[in-house]
Amino acid sequence: MEAETLPSRSISGHLRGALGACRGAWSQAAKLALDIALPTLCVACREPVSGEGVCAACWAKMSFIAPPFCPRLGIPFIYDPGPELLSMEAIANPPAYARARAAVRYDDVARVLVHALKYQDRTDLAPTMGRWMARAGHELLEQADILVPVPLHWRRGWSRRYNQSGALARVIERQSGVRLASEALRRVRPTEQQVGLSRAQRASNVQGAFKVANDRNGDIAGRRVVLIDDVLTSGATVDACARALLRAKAASVDVLVFARVVDTHKTPI
């Protein structure tokens, strides 16, 4: 009996090993087939890429914002003017918020990403864009108590089905560990699209458009807030949001966006 049992156990072990190897081979083959059928695509031009993010050609076209930049507005300087020197724009028109940071300049590739996220239901772009924002805004996030996305009016939110700023804020929450208060700030009246409006018209368009919900004052009072948006153009929208948050007794308000418009025709310092 002993002599017969050992070989049968050995055969059974070999069979299990062979079956396991077959399952592993099938799994690898299925993964390879899926990668061939559905390759990872560049988030900007949709060409296949070997990893996540953008292809080499689009990466080369992106303009990431890095020091030196204005410590108040985050506008990149042409050369390093020394520590804590503000841009002329920050001195002439100081905003309600304390500091602004952006991951990239709003150029051709950034525009494609923002428009796809905002208007084409490309919520799959939010993780990559949000991670870039978290890196660019690490200084703000290390000191923050709460994240607040720039809200849509409920009518626009209903038609668009999601808020792109909220999608970015959720990624940044996971990256930074800073709590998200997605319903704290509300757009209490509809506003026109800011595209095509002058700086003065933009400011007038959003004046009084934002308010902290009465039942969310406790989320804001005494907190260091980082306001999240996709693009900073004139700054009118985030400035109006910052004023609403400060009226609700926020300790401070900083701004973190994916892209910001940089006027190359103006001297930054």
C-alpha positions in Angstrom: 0.0 0.0 0.0 2.8 2.4 0.9 4.7 1.7 -2.3 1.5 2.5 -4.4 0.5 5.6 -2.5 3.8 7.6 -3.0 3.9 7.4 -6.8 0.2 8.4 -7.0 0.8 11.5 -4.8 3.8 12.4 -6.9 1.8 12.2 -10.1 -1.0 14.3 -8.5 1.5 17.0 -7.6 2.9 17.0 -11.1 -0.6 17.4 -12.5 -1.4 20.3 -10.2 1.9 22.0 -11.1 1.2 21.5 -14.8 -2.3 22.9 -14.5 -1.0 25.9 -12.5 1.6 26.6 -15.2 -1.1 26.4 -17.9 -3.3 28.8 -16.0 -0.4 31.2 -15.6 0.4 31.0 -19.3 -3.2 31.6 -20.2 -3.4 34.6 -17.9 -0.2 36.1 -19.4 -1.5 35.4 -22.9 -4.9 37.1 -22.1 -3.1 40.1 -20.7 -0.9 40.4 -23.7 -4.0 40.1 -26.0 -5.8 42.8 -24.0 -2.7 45.1 -24.2 -2.6 44.6 -28.0 -6.3 45.2 -28.4 -6.6 48.1 -26.0 -3.1 49.7 -25.7 -2.5 52.6 -23.2 -3.0 55.8 -25.1 -1.5 59.3 -24.7 -3.9 61.4 -22.8 -3.4 64.3 -25.3 -3.0 62.9 -28.8 -4.3 59.3 -28.2 -1.2 57.7 -29.7 -0.1 54.4 -27.9 2.4 54.9 -25.1 4.3 52.4 -23.1 3.2 53.8 -19.7 0.6 56.2 -18.3 0.4 59.8 -19.2 1.5 61.6 -22.4 3.7 60.4 -25.2 7.2 61.8 -25.7 6.1 64.2 -28.4 3.3 65.7 -26.3 5.5 65.7 -23.1 8.1 67.8 -25.0 5.4 70.3 -25.9 4.2 70.8 -22.3 5.5 73.6 -20.2 5.6 72.6 -16.5 5.8 75.6 -14.1 8.8 75.4 -11.8 10.8 78.0 -9.8 11.5 80.8 -10.1 8.0 82.2 -10.0 6.0 84.8 -8.2 5.4 83.6 -4.6 1.9 85.2 -4.7 0.5 84.4 -8.1 2.7 81.5 -9.2 3.6 83.3 -12.5 6.9 82.1 -13.8 9.8 84.5 -13.9 12.2 84.8 -16.9 15.1 84.8 -14.4 15.5 84.5 -10.6 15.0 88.0 -9.1 15.7 86.8 -5.5 13.6 85.4 -2.7 10.1 86.7 -2.0 10.1 89.3 -4.8 6.5 89.7 -6.2 5.5 90.1 -9.8 4.3 93.5 -10.9 0.8 92.0 -11.4 0.7 90.8 -7.8 1.8 94.3 -6.5 -0.6 96.2 -8.8 -3.7 93.9 -8.3 -3.3 91.8 -5.2 -5.9 89.0 -5.1 -8.1 88.0 -2.2 -6.3 84.6 -2.0 -2.8 84.2 -0.5 -1.0 82.1 -3.0 -1.7 80.4 -6.4 0.1 77.5 -7.9 -0.3 75.7 -11.3 1.1 72.6 -12.7 1.5 73.8 -16.3 1.2 76.8 -18.6 -2.1 76.9 -20.5 -0.6 76.1 -23.9 -1.7 73.8 -26.8 -1.4 70.4 -25.1 -2.8 71.7 -21.8 -5.7 73.2 -23.6 -6.5 69.8 -25.2 -6.4 68.1 -21.8 -8.6 70.7 -20.1 -11.2 70.8 -22.9 -11.3 67.0 -23.0 -11.9 66.8 -19.3 -14.3 69.7 -19.2 -16.5 69.2 -22.3 -15.8 65.6 -23.6 -16.5 63.5 -20.6 -12.8 62.5 -20.4 -12.8 61.9 -16.6 -10.1 59.3 -17.2 -7.7 62.3 -17.5 -8.3 63.5 -14.0 -5.9 61.1 -12.2 -2.9 62.2 -14.3 -3.8 65.9 -14.2 -4.5 65.7 -10.4 -1.2 64.0 -9.6 0.7 66.8 -11.5 -1.3 69.4 -9.5 -0.5 67.7 -6.2 3.2 67.8 -7.1 3.0 71.5 -8.1 1.1 72.4 -5.0 2.8 70.3 -2.4 3.9 73.5 -0.5 0.2 74.5 -0.2 -1.1 71.1 0.5 1.4 70.5 3.4 -0.2 73.4 5.2 -3.8 72.9 4.2 -6.7 71.7 6.3 -9.3 71.3 3.6 -9.8 71.2 -0.2 -12.7 73.0 -1.8 -13.4 72.7 -5.6 -14.8 75.7 -7.5 -18.5 74.7 -7.9 -20.7 74.7 -10.9 -24.2 76.1 -10.8 -26.7 73.2 -10.4 -28.1 73.8 -13.9 -24.7 73.5 -15.5 -23.8 70.6 -13.3 -27.0 68.7 -14.3 -26.3 69.2 -18.0 -22.6 68.3 -17.7 -23.2 65.5 -15.2 -19.9 66.2 -13.3 -17.7 69.0 -12.1 -14.2 68.8 -13.5 -12.8 70.7 -10.5 -14.4 68.2 -8.2 -12.9 65.3 -10.2 -9.4 66.9 -9.9 -10.0 67.6 -6.2 -10.8 64.0 -5.4 -7.5 62.9 -6.9 -5.6 65.5 -4.9 -7.4 64.3 -1.8 -6.1 60.8 -2.3 -2.6 62.1 -3.1 -2.3 64.5 -0.2 -4.5 63.1 2.5 -6.1 66.6 2.8 -9.9 66.3 3.4 -12.3 67.3 0.6 -15.3 69.5 1.3 -17.0 69.2 -2.1 -20.3 70.8 -1.0 -19.0 73.6 1.2 -18.9 76.3 -1.5 -21.9 76.8 -3.8 -22.5 78.9 -6.9 -25.8 80.6 -6.0 -26.6 82.2 -9.3 -25.8 81.1 -12.9 -23.0 83.0 -14.7 -22.1 83.5 -18.3 -19.1 81.6 -19.7 -16.0 83.6 -19.0 -14.5 82.9 -22.4 -14.4 86.0 -24.6 -15.0 88.4 -21.7 -12.6 91.2 -20.7 -11.0 91.2 -17.3 -13.5 93.7 -16.0 -16.4 91.8 -17.4 -15.1 88.5 -15.9 -15.0 90.1 -12.5 -18.5 91.6 -12.8 -19.8 88.3 -14.1 -18.9 86.3 -11.0 -19.4 89.0 -8.4 -21.6 87.6 -5.6 -22.0 84.3 -7.4 -20.5 82.2 -4.7 -21.5 81.5 -1.1 -20.5 79.1 1.6 -23.6 77.0 2.5 -25.0 77.9 6.0 -24.8 74.3 7.1 -21.1 74.1 6.0 -19.7 77.1 7.8 -18.1 74.7 10.4 -16.1 73.1 7.6 -14.6 76.5 6.6 -14.3 78.7 9.7 -10.7 78.7 11.0 -9.5 76.3 8.3 -6.7 76.8 5.8 -8.4 76.2 2.5 -6.9 75.2 -0.9 -9.3 76.0 -3.7 -9.1 73.7 -6.7 -9.9 74.6 -10.3 -8.8 73.5 -13.8 -7.6 76.8 -15.3 -6.6 80.2 -14.0 -7.1 82.9 -16.6 -7.8 86.4 -15.2 -8.3 85.0 -11.7 -11.7 86.5 -11.4 -13.5 83.2 -10.5 -11.0 82.0 -7.9 -10.9 85.5 -6.4 -14.7 85.6 -6.0 -14.6 82.1 -4.5 -11.8 83.2 -2.1 -13.8 86.2 -1.0 -16.8 84.0 -0.2 -14.6 81.6 1.8 -12.9 84.5 3.7 -16.4 85.9 4.6 -17.1 82.5 6.1 -14.0 83.0 8.3 -11.5 80.8 6.5 -8.1 81.3 8.1 -6.5 81.5 4.6 -7.3 80.6 1.0 -4.7 79.3 -1.5 -5.4 78.3 -5.1 -4.2 75.2 -6.9 -5.0 74.8 -10.6 -4.0 72.5 -13.4 -3.0 75.2 -15.9 -2.7 79.0 -15.8 -2.5 81.5 -18.6 0.8 83.3 -18.7 0.8 86.6 -20.6 4.2 86.5 -22.4 3.7 90.1 -23.6 3.9 91.4 -20.0 7.1 91.7 -18.1 6.6 89.5 -15.0 9.1 91.5 -12.8 
